[in-house]
Amino acid sequence: MGNRFLCSAAGVGLWLALCGGCAGADVPVSGPLWDDAVSGDAAGDAAIRDVAAFTPGAPIAVQDKQWQYVEVPGTYCRDGQTTGFAINANLKSDKLVLFLEGGGACFNDLTCAVNPMHYTFSPGIGAATLQRDGINPFADWSFVYVPYCSGDVFSGTVMNGHNGEPQVGYVNLGKFLERIVPTFHGKLSTVVLTGVSAGGFGTAWNWLRVQDAFGPTVAVHALDDSGPPMAEAYLTPCMQQRMAAAWGWQDSLHPACTACDLAGGHVVEPLIDAALQRQAGKRYGLLSHDEDNIIKFFYSFGLDNCSAMDTVSFPPEFANGLFPQGLSDLRAHLAGHTNAAVFETHGTAHVVVVSPSAWKESVGTTTALQWVTWFRDGDPKWVDFAP
């Protein structure tokens, strides 16, 4: 996909706003920066707004249904090593699963000690949503697997993070998209952006940005496994403030979130609201266990005015029943959006859809497999399920 100069009347306003001028600027015409078809501009004019900048690079020469690892220069794991992503294309499909790996969060010595800081490619990628096994609802789609080694739930933009390490998961994903989008340009109708744990949070954080990259002719849906964007009674403002400062959210927060307040720690809930509003017609699905011990542990660092975030001690425990209440409040909040639904199953386990056996997780007689299939198809049966 070639680059051209874009100095047309339709493009000048955006280019001036983003880059300070048009003359001599090399801007791709064929899909990086989208107008009101994406931004939801009710006025229907030619203004282009609330869009994340994106510039495509070279497409990848893919092999049919074979895992290939693509290392991308200028990307970094926490140990400073270059990272990349894996791709497995079905050349006959017009649909893509873009999967973000999980692995915790790194914001102090305790959490960083158990967070992956490097990635070595192995073709044995185990997510159930990336299998061609006849069970997976996405079995005949193309797949992209994005590893996680930045400790910032794919929201980081800082080269000097905890202990001076790079935490640039958001930047890395942007560089990956610069290769992924051209590879599938003109070939896709649908993308499901999905991930587990840290990748679930990354899914919610990057949903709008991925839609911007693929453009208005591709429907990007979000399937978030165990990254619940809870209200501030559970994911506290002080914790959001600390993550914003530590990971550089000022450079990764999508411009569509005009209600987001980084300084005040009011970000996660306003961001999902902004995404759901702008992505009307596209779906956001959340899967979670109602007593997920890992996310409870993560959120507990926000208790007692974030007192444990600067120590190597364990944080206060989440009160019994507080996490299910948070999920209940989240379901009630999302009920105001017709394009969102939650699958909440009972248990303390972390992540739902990982191994093929996880498809059997159920709420009553409804399995995760059924619910995700309904999500894929936009079936009217795709609604909230909870114990």
Secondary structure, 3 states (H helix, E strand, C coil): CCCEECCCHHHHHHHHHHHCCCCCCEECCCCCCCCHHHHCCCCCCCCCCCCCCCCCCCCCCCCECCCEEEECCCCCCCCCCCCEEEEEECCCCCEEEEEECCCCCCCCHHHHHCCCCCCCCCCCCCCHHHCCCCCCCCCCCEEEEECCCCCCCCCCCECCCHHHCCECHHHHHHHHHHHHHHHHCCCCCEEEEEEECHHHHHHHHHHHHHHHHHCCCCEEEEEEECCCCCCCCCCCHHHHHHHHHHHCHHHCCCCCCCCCECCCCECHHHHHHHHHHHCCCCCEEEEEECCCHHHHHHHHCCCHHHHHHHCCCCCCCCCCCHHHHHHHHHHHHHCCCCCEEEEEECCCCCCCCCCHHHHHCEECCEEHHHHHHHHHHCCCCCCCECC
